[in-house]
Amino acid sequence: MKQRINDVIEEQIRNLQNLKENDYAETIEQISVKIVESMKKGGKLLIAGNGGSAADSQHFAAEIVGRFVLERKGYPAIALTTDTSILTAIGNDYGYDMVFSRQVEALGNKNDIFIGISTSGNSKNIVNAINVAKEKGIYVIGMTGKDGGVMKDMCDKCLILNYKSTARTQEHHIMSIHLICEYVEAELKKYYGEK
C-alpha cells in the first residue's frame, strides 16, 4: 500500500509539472475571464457531468453561489445534475441522453455559459447539451481528460487534462474549479464594490 501511495504522489508530481510546462495556466485564466464577463452581463453558469463529474458540477455551483474563500454576494450557477424530478422525468420521457440538453433548452440564455465536464470528452448527454447551447448562442466550456474526445472540437474553450487515469483527471478538475472560483469571486467582488 505504501508503495502505491508513493507511486500516485509521483504521478501527481509529473502531471502537475506537465501542466506547468503547457498552456494550462493560460486556459484557466481565459475560462475565468470569460465567466466574469458573462456574469457582468447578467449571465449564469449551467454546469453538468456524470458520476464523479456530476459531483464536480455540484461542487462548482456551490462555490459560485455560496462562496469559495471571500465573503461576498452570491453569484448565479446551476448544477443540472441535482433535480431528481427533472432528471427522472426527462430520462423516462426522452432518454438519459437528453437529461442535460433539455435543461439547457429550458434554462439557458445568450449571456450564460454552459460548462460540460466529461473525463472522456465523449459523454453523449454532455455532447447533446453542447449542441443545444451552441444553437442558443451560449458560450461553451469543456473540462475533459484523455485526448479531449469529441468535445475538444465542439467547445469554445476546452480544458484537456491528457491523463490516462480518470482519477487523476477528476482530481485536477477540482483543482481547476478551485482556481477558477478564486479568480471569479475576487474579480466580481471588486466589480460590485464589495469590501
Buried (B, 14 or more C-beta within 10 A) or exposed (E): EEEEEEEBEEBEEEBEEEBEEEEBEEBBBBBBEBBBBBBEEEBBBBBBBBBBBBBBBBBBBBBBBEBBEEEBEEBBBBBBBEBEEBBEEBBEEEEBBBBBBBBBBEBBEEBBBBBBBBBBBBBBBBBBBBBBBBEBEBBBBBBBBBEBBBBBEBBBBBBBBBBEBBEBBBBBBBBBBBBBBBBBBBBBBEEEEEE
